[in-house]
Amino acid sequence: MDEDLIRLITGRKSIRKFDPEQKISHDELSRILQESCRAPSAMNLQPWRFLVIQSKEGKDKLRPLFYNNPQLLDSCSAMIAILGDLRASDYKDHIYNRAVAEGTMSEEERDKEVKLISELYDGMPHDAHLTDVSFNSALAAMQLMLVARAHGYETCPLGGFDKNQFDATFGYDPARYLPLVLIAVGKPAEEGFNTVRLDTDQIVKWV
Ligand SMILES: Cc1cc2nc3c(=O)[nH]c(=O)nc-3n(C[C@H](O)[C@H](O)[C@H](O)COP(=O)(O)O)c2cc1C
């Protein structure tokens, strides 16, 4: 058993006040995001997209949409918005051609997968598509929180922002991009508080 990994997971707490002096470099954030994207996704379509908000201008743009304590926004090293891309399947050829080029898949397997993606996603009911994109992107969001921790940072996931205004504010096409959650990242300036979890006998059924 990997006790370090268990500690990394069970020791995570949402942090709502960060040290504003601590910056994260572009290179390190890129690495954190790349590692987070090892999350699994349906048909490996990777529908998550990230907007990294680090500059004062970026934070000022977000501020009117931000329902949480402004101190959280101001003090974090980066506020990372995770959006779901409803046109993620446009990347199917790119993804599967690369798999062939890298020798992990035959051309026949690629053609089968690409055809299946078209059958599944072209004409998928909108509600099912929203669920698909949200569910898959949430896996990357969780992974991001844990990877950031492994790099020595803490995080806070935030749903409290105006999702209806987000796309227009940051220049995304609202018909395509679904703003899902913000993840504040930085060095903590306070301890996170302890939160309770339901017991397994309340949430698990065994057959
Ligand atoms: C999707 C999502 C949205 C959240 N939105 C907010 C938020 O807007 N403001 C906030 O202070 N915490 C927010 N949280 C953090 C939760 O309150 C927190 O995860 C929960 O209480 C458990 O605490 P822990 O993260 O410290 O384990 C959010 C968490 C998730 C997963």
The ligand as a Tripos MOL2 file, in Angstrom:
@<TRIPOS>MOLECULE
LIG
   31    33     1     0     0
SMALL
NO_CHARGES

@<TRIPOS>ATOM
      1 C1        -18.1800   21.4540   -6.9570 C.3       1 LIG1
      2 C2        -17.7800   22.1290   -5.6580 C.ar      1 LIG1
      3 C3        -18.1440   23.4390   -5.4420 C.ar      1 LIG1
      4 C4        -17.7320   24.0850   -4.2700 C.ar      1 LIG1
      5 N1        -18.0230   25.3910   -4.1190 N.ar      1 LIG1
      6 C5        -17.5480   26.0680   -3.0420 C.ar      1 LIG1
      7 C6        -17.7440   27.4710   -2.9270 C.ar      1 LIG1
      8 O1        -18.3090   28.1180   -3.7940 O.2       1 LIG1
      9 N2        -17.2670   28.0680   -1.8100 N.ar      1 LIG1
     10 C7        -16.5690   27.3990   -0.8430 C.ar      1 LIG1
     11 O2        -16.1520   28.0330    0.1340 O.2       1 LIG1
     12 N3        -16.3580   26.0670   -0.9340 N.ar      1 LIG1
     13 C8        -16.8180   25.3850   -2.0170 C.ar      1 LIG1
     14 N4        -16.5780   24.0470   -2.1450 N.ar      1 LIG1
     15 C9        -15.7750   23.3330   -1.1310 C.3       1 LIG1
     16 C10       -16.6420   22.4420   -0.2160 C.3       1 LIG1
     17 O3        -17.3290   23.2390    0.7040 O.3       1 LIG1
     18 C11       -15.7130   21.4330    0.4720 C.3       1 LIG1
     19 O4        -15.0810   20.6520   -0.4840 O.3       1 LIG1
     20 C12       -16.4510   20.5130    1.4530 C.3       1 LIG1
     21 O5        -17.0260   21.2440    2.4900 O.3       1 LIG1
     22 C13       -15.5150   19.4640    2.0420 C.3       1 LIG1
     23 O6        -14.4080   20.0850    2.6340 O.3       1 LIG1
     24 P1        -12.9240   19.7640    2.1960 P.3       1 LIG1
     25 O7        -12.7850   20.1420    0.7390 O.co2     1 LIG1
     26 O8        -12.0620   20.6190    3.0810 O.co2     1 LIG1
     27 O9        -12.6870   18.3020    2.3890 O.co2     1 LIG1
     28 C14       -16.9890   23.3780   -3.2840 C.ar      1 LIG1
     29 C15       -16.6530   22.0380   -3.5100 C.ar      1 LIG1
     30 C16       -17.0170   21.4250   -4.6900 C.ar      1 LIG1
     31 C17       -16.5890   19.9950   -4.9320 C.3       1 LIG1
@<TRIPOS>BOND
     1     1     2 1
     2     2     3 ar
     3     2    30 ar
     4     3     4 ar
     5     4     5 ar
     6     4    28 ar
     7     5     6 ar
     8     6     7 ar
     9     6    13 1
    10     7     8 2
    11     7     9 ar
    12     9    10 ar
    13    10    11 2
    14    10    12 ar
    15    12    13 ar
    16    13    14 ar
    17    14    15 1
    18    14    28 ar
    19    15    16 1
    20    16    17 1
    21    16    18 1
    22    18    19 1
    23    18    20 1
    24    20    21 1
    25    20    22 1
    26    22    23 1
    27    23    24 1
    28    24    25 2
    29    24    26 1
    30    24    27 1
    31    28    29 ar
    32    29    30 ar
    33    30    31 1
@<TRIPOS>SUBSTRUCTURE
     1 LIG1         1 GROUP 0 **** ****
